[in-house]
């Protein structure tokens, strides 16, 4: 009776180990698919925000439009309106 229990536990441990090895192999083969879509990467979580000089709304730096003096704007219209000011 105890021998059957030990054999069952050994088979379970070997199966679990094989399962983990297959998962690890798949992760190394396709690293982009190993993350779930609900998790954010560190780059997404750390993007800087800049303030539009015209309307004072904050936008991500990658979406902002910059002029020659490095002023940030949320749209082309606000860039043009800012430079038309007297």
Secondary structure as GFF3:
##gff-version 3
##sequence-region A 1 86
A	DSSP	alpha_helix	2	29	.	.	.	ID=ss1
A	DSSP	three_ten_helix	31	33	.	.	.	ID=ss2
A	DSSP	alpha_helix	42	45	.	.	.	ID=ss3
A	DSSP	beta_strand	49	51	.	.	.	ID=ss4
A	DSSP	beta_strand	58	60	.	.	.	ID=ss5
A	DSSP	beta_strand	65	66	.	.	.	ID=ss6
A	DSSP	beta_strand	72	73	.	.	.	ID=ss7
A	DSSP	alpha_helix	76	84	.	.	.	ID=ss8
###
